Amino acid sequence: MAYDRIVKHYDNVVDTYINLPFYLKHEYSDFLLSYIKPLTLDKTVLDIGCGTCHFSELLNAKKLTCVDPSKEMLSERPLLNNQEKHISDGIGFLKNIHSQYDVIILKECLHHFSDEDKLTLLKLCYENANTTIIVARPNDNQYPWFKKAQESFENNSVKISSLKNMLVELNFSFIKETLLVPIKIPSGQWLKMIKNRFWSNLSYVSDIELLKGVHEIQIRDEKEILFNDKIVLMIATHNK
Ligand SMILES: C[S@@+](CC[C@H](N)C(=O)[O-])C[C@H]1O[C@@H](n2cnc3c(N)ncnc32)[C@H](O)[C@@H]1O
């Protein structure tokens, strides 16, 4: 998706985004925090593609720098004393910094970078921090939406095998952990999220395809929507 379109997408979805059931699930945040918090406590942390900064604010960093191109996402929460916020794309920001960070976080934002840009971004992370933490929904996740939306998700989300190759190419050492979060939500809420194009892959689906897709889900006549949300966490450090 072109950069301007991504920014517009997030500027428009901020209200629904903060109420996503995924973010309210304890399994999801507890799993991530149990690995990430010990690495960020009293450290300097840069969160690229931070969105609302909701997650990185939980990390007890000594200093937290949040970067995101969406002004609306970034201004959703008040500025904390230990925090800086910058409206910028991640690569541009890293190319212009003059200080190093202990940890850089790339949480659920890598799918917005082309493969070439992913490599550039990860190289800049390698050069500017000791540890890079990646959180992503892999492209083999299956969601109970409609065919076009699933195709668009598969084409526009992170392929873990190619990400691993990039980390190896850049001389990172890394560990990878996977979590399956069981999700159960009323189908009315799921349909509303889809109509609001809650995830950016739905921005590739035309209005007509979205209407047809909503109908495809409605005729299944399910009261509740059940699925496993797969989350991959990778902690990458210098291989020195
Ligand atoms: C799915 S949201 C994740 C937000 C946050 N990290 C979280 O986990 O809640 C993806 C975020 O990536 C940001 N983003 C998209 N393209 C970006 C880029 N080129 N540089 C930095 N951030 C970007 C979007 O604006 C959006 O806030």
The ligand as an SDF file (V2000), in Angstrom:
LIG
                    3D

 27 29  0  0  0  0  0  0  0  0999 V2000
   -1.0450   -2.3360   13.1340 C   0  0  0  0  0  0  0  0  0  0  0  0
   -0.4660   -0.7800   13.6760 S   0  0  0  0  0  0  0  0  0  0  0  0
    0.4920   -1.2470   15.0930 C   0  0  0  0  0  0  0  0  0  0  0  0
    0.6060   -0.1430   16.1110 C   0  0  0  0  0  0  0  0  0  0  0  0
    1.3420   -0.5070   17.3900 C   0  0  0  0  0  0  0  0  0  0  0  0
    2.7160   -0.8890   17.1360 N   0  0  0  0  0  0  0  0  0  0  0  0
    0.6110   -1.6100   18.1150 C   0  0  0  0  0  0  0  0  0  0  0  0
    1.0870   -2.7300   18.1220 O   0  0  0  0  0  0  0  0  0  0  0  0
   -0.4500   -1.3220   18.6620 O   0  0  0  0  0  0  0  0  0  0  0  0
    0.7820   -0.3880   12.4740 C   0  0  0  0  0  0  0  0  0  0  0  0
    1.3960    0.9710   12.6790 C   0  0  0  0  0  0  0  0  0  0  0  0
    2.5000    1.1000   11.7770 O   0  0  0  0  0  0  0  0  0  0  0  0
    2.5560    2.4360   11.3550 C   0  0  0  0  0  0  0  0  0  0  0  0
    3.3520    2.5510   10.1050 N   0  0  0  0  0  0  0  0  0  0  0  0
    2.9530    2.3040    8.8420 C   0  0  0  0  0  0  0  0  0  0  0  0
    3.9490    2.5810    7.9860 N   0  0  0  0  0  0  0  0  0  0  0  0
    5.0060    3.0000    8.7260 C   0  0  0  0  0  0  0  0  0  0  0  0
    6.3180    3.4330    8.4100 C   0  0  0  0  0  0  0  0  0  0  0  0
    6.7650    3.5020    7.1330 N   0  0  0  0  0  0  0  0  0  0  0  0
    7.1330    3.8110    9.4270 N   0  0  0  0  0  0  0  0  0  0  0  0
    6.7070    3.7450   10.7190 C   0  0  0  0  0  0  0  0  0  0  0  0
    5.4660    3.3370   11.0740 N   0  0  0  0  0  0  0  0  0  0  0  0
    4.6210    2.9690   10.0920 C   0  0  0  0  0  0  0  0  0  0  0  0
    1.0890    2.8090   11.1820 C   0  0  0  0  0  0  0  0  0  0  0  0
    0.8730    4.2040   11.1260 O   0  0  0  0  0  0  0  0  0  0  0  0
    0.4490    2.1230   12.3810 C   0  0  0  0  0  0  0  0  0  0  0  0
    0.3330    2.9710   13.4900 O   0  0  0  0  0  0  0  0  0  0  0  0
  1  2  1  0
  2  3  1  0
  2 10  1  0
  3  4  1  0
  4  5  1  0
  5  6  1  0
  5  7  1  0
  7  8  2  0
  7  9  1  0
 10 11  1  0
 11 12  1  0
 11 26  1  0
 12 13  1  0
 13 14  1  0
 13 24  1  0
 14 15  1  0
 14 23  1  0
 15 16  2  0
 16 17  1  0
 17 18  1  0
 17 23  2  0
 18 19  1  0
 18 20  2  0
 20 21  1  0
 21 22  2  0
 22 23  1  0
 24 25  1  0
 24 26  1  0
 26 27  1  0
M  CHG  2   2   1   9  -1
M  END
$$$$
